[in-house]
């Protein structure tokens, strides 16, 4: 075939793929929860299961960010590496977990399915990317990204919510339309067009990939993506979720962004003890609006309490780190310092396994 003809055919195929409509499937119905407000402000929008003022079981008040010999950092407790010798808990879950940075994880299931949670390769989508930089926000060091071979073999990509630090359209276009995309309700219209296979899921809805069962579960958060609300208000138009993977009688829980609430107890009651818990510990601190930040993000002590309620056999924290945006934190690793401090203060019995970005562990 003539080279020019071949190039024309390839270009046409790419153009067709980019313009192909997405396939959207909604998984809801009996036994699931679709938490829509039925009256008042934001009627018809999603809401948390346990709204209203909160009381927290534990709050750090003294020496919360004590330095630790387990971290090698620069002078500002940033750009750190966790260096302690760790023992992998003998839970024989079969899951392999690699932390990509911030909320991103590459997961291999016990039977070999490959999945991503909340992958964001570099920065925010434009124009928020530029606006954040002009406003003086911390510009993120890129996270670790799966190899091209791993991307080509992905079975599914799961997103917890539409906030820019968890969902990037450019990354979707790079990953492509081979894997399934599992998302909360209302999420699909945020995708670019390109023949993507998208399943929107209510809380407690389930789906299968081979014999891997994937459950969408509640989180205590919110959603919005439009940064200029007087043009279009998308507040809580789309749902937010955590995720639970189940295979061979073993479970892995990804909490998504969430504040502390009774939904952790609900998840334990429904699914039993959790083998592997991927839990957020950052973005809770703000000098002017700290109450709101903590309402929708767990402090390290909130996370330790939640992990106790879930009966986590091992907890891997996330949200801090050298490739975080440090939103609502003192420094890149302040949340980890507080976690290590509060683990001792609370005499927490939940086993921790700390990853540096790019590291992985088989549990």
N, C-alpha and C positions, 0 to 999 in steps of 0.2 A: 504494500500500500504506500502511496506517495506520502512523504512526511507532512506536507501541507494539509492533505486530506485527513490524515490521522489527527493532527492538531485541531482541525475544525471539529471533528467528531468528539474529541475529548472536551473541548470548550463547550460544545452543545450539551454533552452529558452533564457537565458541572452546572451549567445554567439551569438545566431541567431539575437537577437535584435540589438546587437552592430555592427554586420556585415551587417545589412540591408541597402540598398542604400537609400540615401535621395531623397525625392520628391521635385523637384524644379520647380516652376511656375513663369514665367516672366510676369509682368503686365505693359504694356507700350502701345504704339499706339497713335491713334488720340487724341489730346487734352493734351498730356503729353509732357514733355521735357526730352530728352536724351542728355545731354550737352557734346558731344565728340569733341575734337579738330580735325580739318580736315587737318591741315598742320603744319609744323614747328616741334620744339622739342616736344616730347611726343604726336605726332600725334596718334589719336585713344584712348587717355586717356581722363578722365573727367576733366572739368574745371568749375570755378565759372561763374555765369551769369554776374557779374560786376567786371572784373579783373582790374588791373592797380592801380596807385596811388590813395589814398583816402584822402578826406577832412572830418573831423569829426565836427559835429555841436557844440560839447562841449568838453572841456578838462580841467580837474581839474589841477590847478597849485599851489594852496596854502592850506596848512593845510589839505591835502586830507585824512589823517588817524587820525583825531581827536578822542580822546577817547569818549566813550559814556556810560552814566549811564545805558543804556539798555542792556549792555553786562557785564557779570561777567566773568573775564578772569584771567589767571595767569600773571606774570610780563611781559611776552613777547607778550601780546595780542593773546595768543593761549589757546587752551583747554577751550573754552568759552561756555557759555550758554546765549541765548537771553532770557530776563526775563520780557519784557514789557507785560502789559495787552493789548490784541488786540481784536478788534471787527470784526467778520466775516462779510464781505460784503453781503448784501442781494441781491444776484444775482440769487439765486434759480437754479443753474446750474444742481444740482443732482450729480455732480462729487465728489468723495472722493479721497483725495490726501495724500499719506504718503511718506515722504522723507526718502530714505534708506541711503543716503550719496552720496557725489560727484554728479554724474548725475543720480543716480538710483532712480526710483519712482515706487511705487505700486499704481495702479489706479483702482478704481471701478467706472464703468460708471453709468449713471442714472438708467438704466434698469438692472444693476447687473453684467455686464461682468467684468472680472478681467484681468488686463494687467500689464506687467512690461515694463518700459523704462530703457534701458542701465544698467541692473543689473550687478554689479561686487561685489562679496561677500567679498573677502579679497584682495589679491595682484594681480600683473600681472601674466600672463602665464609664465611658464618657457620657455626659459632660461633668458628672460628679467628680471624676478623677481630677480634672483640671480645677474645679471649684475648691476641692479639698486642699489641693496644693497651694492655690492662691490665698486661701484662708489661713495658711500656716499649719495645717495638720501634718502629722508625722507621715512621711512618705515611706511606704512599706518596702522592706527588702523582700524580693520575690521568694515565695515558698518553694519547697521541693515539689517537683512535678513527676508523675509516672513516666516511664519510658514510652516511646512510641509503640513498642511491641505490647506493653501492658494496656495502653489505650485501645489498641486494635482488638484486644481480647476481652474487653470489659463486657460484663453481662448487664449491669445496671448502674445508673447514677442517681443518687438520692439527694434531694434538697430539703432542708428543714423550713426555710422561709425565704422571702424575696429580698431581704436587706442586701445592700451592695457588697458587704464583706462576706456574704455566704453564697451569692449567686451572680455570675458574670456571663453575659450573653456571648462574649468573645470566646470564652472557654468552651461553651456548648458547641459553637461552630467548629472549634478545633477538635473536640472529642468526636463529633459527627453523629450520625443517626443510626449507627449499628446497635448500641445498647438501648435498653428500655430506660426511660426516665420516670422515676417515681417521685411525686410531689404532693403537697397538700391541696385541698380543694381551692379552685379559683386561680390556680397558679399558671395554667397552661398558656393563657393569653400574654404572658410575659416572655414567651419563647420567640426567637426568630423563626421565620418560615424555612423549612428545609426537610420535610418528611420525617420529623421526629416522632417517635412512638412514646406517648406521654400517658401515664396513668395518674389521675388525680384521686386522692384517697381521703376519706373521712377518718376521724379518730376511731381506732379499733377496727378499721377495715384491714383486710389481709389479701395478699396475692402470692403467687408461687413463681419461682424461677427454678426449674427442675424440681428437686425436693427441698429447696431452701424456701422457707416461709418468711415473708416480710410483713410486719405489722406496722401501721401508722398509729402512733400513740400521742396522747396529749402533751403539750408543753404550756408554760405560763409566760406568754410573750405578747407580741403585737406585730403588725405588718404595715409597711408603707414603702413606696419606692419613688413617688413623685416628690421632688424637693421643693416645688413651688405650689403649695396647696390651694392658693386662690385661683389657679388655672384649672386644676383638677384634683379633687380630694379622693385619694385611694386608701385612706386610713382603714385598716382591717378589712379591706375588700377581699383579700386572700387569706386563707388559713395558715397556721404555723403548726409544726409537728415535731415530735421526736420519732425515732425509728427503733424497732426491735427485730433482730434477725434470729431465726430459730431453725436449727438443723441437728439431727442426730441427738435430740434431747438436750442440746446446749444452746445458750442464748447470748447475744451481744446487744447491748443497749446504747444508742447514741441519743443523748438528751436534747440536742439542738440548743439554741439560745433559750434560756428559761430562767424565771425567778423561782424561788422556793414556794411550793404550795402543796396541798394535799394530793395533787395528781400523782406524786411519786408513790404514795401509799396505794393509790388506786391501781397503778401499774403492777406493783408487787402482788396485790390481791388477785389480779387477773392472770398473771403469768408465772407467779412463784419467784423463787430466788433467781437473781440474774448472775450469770457467770462472769461476763466482761462488761464493765460500765465505762463508757467514754463520756466524761463529765466536764462541763465548763466551770472555770473558777475565776474568770476575769470580767472586766468591763462593768464593775459595780460601783466604782468610786467616782464622785464628781463633787467639786467644792460647792457649787451652787445648787445642784439638783440631785444630791446623793440619794434621797429617798426614792425618787423615780428610778434611778439607775439600778438600785438594789431590787426594786419591785419586779423588774423584768430580767435581771441577771443575778445569779447566785454568787455570794461571797464564798471564799474557800470553806468557811465554817458551815455555811448553808449546804454546800456540796457534800461535805463530810456527813452531815445529818441526813441528807437525801440518800447518800450511798448506804448508810445504815438501814434506812427504811426500805431500800430496794434489796437488801441483803446481798450486796455486790461481793463476789468472791475475789475480784480485783478491780481497782479503779484506775483508769488512765486519765489524768487531767489535761485540759486543753484551753486555749484562749489567750494565754500569755505568749511570750517568746520573741525570738529575734526577727521573725517574719510576721509579727502582729502589727496592728496599727496603733497600739497603746491607747485605744479609746476607753476612757474611764479607768485608767490605771496610773500609778505613780511612775512606773518605769516598765521596761519590757518584762521583767521577771518579779516584780513586786508581788503579784498574786501567788506565784510559786513560793516565795519566801513566807508569805502569810499562811499558805497551806501547810508548809513544813512546821511552822510555829504552832498552828492550831491543832495539828495532828497530835502533838505532844500535850498541849494544854487540855484537850478534850479526851486524851487517852483513847483515841479512835482505834478500833480494832479492824477497820477496813484496810486490807492490804493495798498499798499504792505501788504503781509501777510508773516511773517518770521517764518520758522520752524526750530527747532533743529532736528538733525538727529534722526529718529525713531518716530517723532511726525506726526500726521495726522490731517486733517481738512476736514469737509464736507462743500462744498461751494454752 
